[in-house]
Amino acid sequence: MRQIILYVLLSTLLFAQETYKFGVFPHMPLKKLHKVFKTVTVDLETGLKKPVILMTKPYYRLYKEELNRGLYDFAFIQPLDYVQARELQGYIPLARRAEDLKAVVVVLKASRYEAIDDVKDQIIASAPAEAAVTQMMLVSLGKKGYEVLDDFTLSYSKNHFVCLQKLVDGKASACITAPRAMRFFNQEKGVNSFKIIYETKPLPHALFVAHPRVSSENRALIKQRILEWDKHEEGRSMLKKGRLLHFISAEDSDYDVVREFIETKDQ
């Protein structure tokens, strides 16, 4: 009996050591996220030749807590979270979305709103308070002289899709989101319902990172796979199915501008 228990314990330990955890921040509904990033997970498994578990959390705050305690071996994270994850756990950047990230205020195309002043004193839905686009927008509007919490009524949402759905359902006059999320929503719903009335200055976009406990060989291997997705048919098919853009190499210095933004935000 003792031998069986020992065998089970050793087998469990070995499996745990041979399995990588891949965390993705919850920027879309969880069912949709798992569908989109399942193909990415399979690709990581193919490269590593070891099991990879796709993980996330229903809320940004919970995901960030697990990221900051180093739960994930590989992760796809938003730029503001990278800075703290780097400081606390030493996460190493691998590849980032080729386009920069902007926060936008969108309204229905059929609405009378044409500028940010038009939605003063209105309900504005938003991605979660912890989302990069939310923070970017609050800072940008503050710099334009708005008293955000007084001039607008913010309605935080679980993710970008919920924010945009509030706008469609008439529960908000505008939504703070990202252009990519808006396009994804339109494609999923088969609509073209929104117009942008305000946008922020850009920051480097979301990125793939690896925990320093992952060997340098495996970090390099996964980085190369990500960078080559758009260079072969199988990779392009995966990007298309997941409605993902191609990625470019990411360096820690790319996110110095994000560090400056955080310092400004916290002043």
C-alpha positions, -999 to 999 in steps of 0.1 A, spaced: 0 0 0 28 24 9 45 16 -24 13 25 -43 9 58 -24 46 66 -31 42 58 -68 11 81 -71 28 109 -53 59 106 -74 38 104 -106 18 135 -96 50 154 -88 66 144 -121 35 154 -141 33 188 -123 70 194 -132 63 185 -168 33 207 -172 34 244 -180 7 269 -169 -4 294 -195 -24 324 -182 -45 347 -203 -59 379 -189 -98 380 -190 -103 406 -217 -132 387 -233 -160 363 -220 -143 332 -206 -160 308 -231 -148 329 -260 -113 333 -245 -109 295 -241 -120 290 -277 -96 317 -291 -66 307 -270 -70 270 -272 -53 269 -305 -24 290 -291 -21 266 -262 -19 236 -286 8 254 -305 28 260 -273 24 223 -264 37 214 -299 68 235 -294 76 225 -259 66 189 -264 50 190 -229 15 196 -217 3 232 -214 -27 241 -193 -47 272 -204 -58 292 -174 -76 325 -166 -98 341 -140 -133 356 -143 -120 390 -131 -90 411 -139 -81 416 -102 -80 378 -95 -59 372 -126 -35 399 -117 -31 384 -82 -21 351 -96 2 366 -121 20 387 -94 25 356 -72 41 338 -102 15 311 -108 19 312 -146 49 299 -165 38 317 -197 12 345 -198 -5 369 -221 -10 401 -202 -19 438 -206 9 464 -206 2 480 -172 2 445 -155 36 437 -171 54 465 -152 44 451 -118 48 415 -128 83 422 -140 91 439 -107 76 413 -85 83 381 -103 109 390 -130 86 380 -159 105 382 -192 89 398 -223 87 376 -254 65 391 -280 39 419 -282 11 428 -305 24 447 -335 0 476 -332 0 499 -302 -28 501 -277 -52 530 -276 -82 535 -254 -113 548 -272 -147 561 -263 -173 547 -287 -209 554 -292 -236 540 -315 -233 552 -351 -270 562 -350 -265 584 -320 -263 622 -319 -230 621 -301 -200 634 -320 -175 644 -294 -166 637 -258 -183 668 -246 -216 654 -259 -216 625 -234 -209 647 -203 -234 638 -175 -242 606 -193 -236 570 -183 -203 557 -198 -197 520 -196 -162 508 -194 -139 478 -193 -130 468 -157 -114 495 -136 -81 475 -136 -81 474 -174 -53 493 -192 -77 511 -215 -98 523 -185 -67 537 -168 -55 553 -200 -88 570 -206 -92 583 -171 -57 599 -172 -63 613 -207 -96 629 -198 -81 643 -166 -53 659 -186 -80 675 -208 -95 692 -177 -124 669 -170 -133 659 -135 -140 624 -146 -160 612 -116 -181 643 -116 -185 649 -154 -194 613 -162 -212 584 -146 -189 554 -150 -204 519 -152 -176 493 -150 -180 460 -168 -167 425 -164 -149 427 -198 -149 446 -231 -177 426 -246 -200 434 -217 -192 471 -220 -201 471 -257 -232 451 -251 -244 477 -225 -241 503 -253 -261 482 -278 -288 475 -251 -292 512 -244 -278 509 -208 -250 534 -215 -245 563 -239 -208 554 -246 -182 527 -239 -145 529 -230 -128 501 -248 -100 492 -272 -103 494 -311 -94 457 -313 -121 447 -289 -146 468 -308 -137 452 -341 -138 417 -326 -173 424 -312 -185 436 -346 -172 405 -363 -188 382 -337 -221 399 -340 -220 406 -377 -226 443 -372 -208 477 -377 -226 497 -350 -201 520 -334 -181 552 -341 -152 565 -321 -156 600 -306 -124 601 -286 -91 583 -283 -60 584 -261 -23 585 -270 -9 550 -276 11 526 -254 28 493 -263 2 466 -265 -5 433 -247 23 408 -247 34 373 -241 58 368 -212 76 339 -195 85 333 -159 123 332 -153 120 297 -140 113 286 -176 146 277 -192 162 302 -215 161 275 -243 123 271 -239 118 309 -237 137 314 -269 118 285 -286 84 299 -277 94 334 -286 105 322 -321 73 303 -326 51 333 -318 71 356 -341 68 331 -370 30 326 -367 24 350 -396 51 334 -418 35 300 -425 1 288 -434 -7 269 -402 2 299 -381 -17 324 -403 -47 300 -400 -44 300 -362 -42 338 -361 -72 341 -384 -94 317 -364 -85 335 -332 -88 369 -348 -53 377 -335 -29 401 -350 7 392 -357 34 398 -330 68 414 -329 97 410 -305 92 426 -271 119 440 -249 116 454 -214 127 488 -226 97 490 -249 76 494 -217 96 523 -202 68 545 -216 43 525 -196 63 530 -165 63 567 -171 25 566 -176 21 548 -143 42 573 -125 21 601 -140 -12 583 -132 -2 578 -95 8 615 -90 
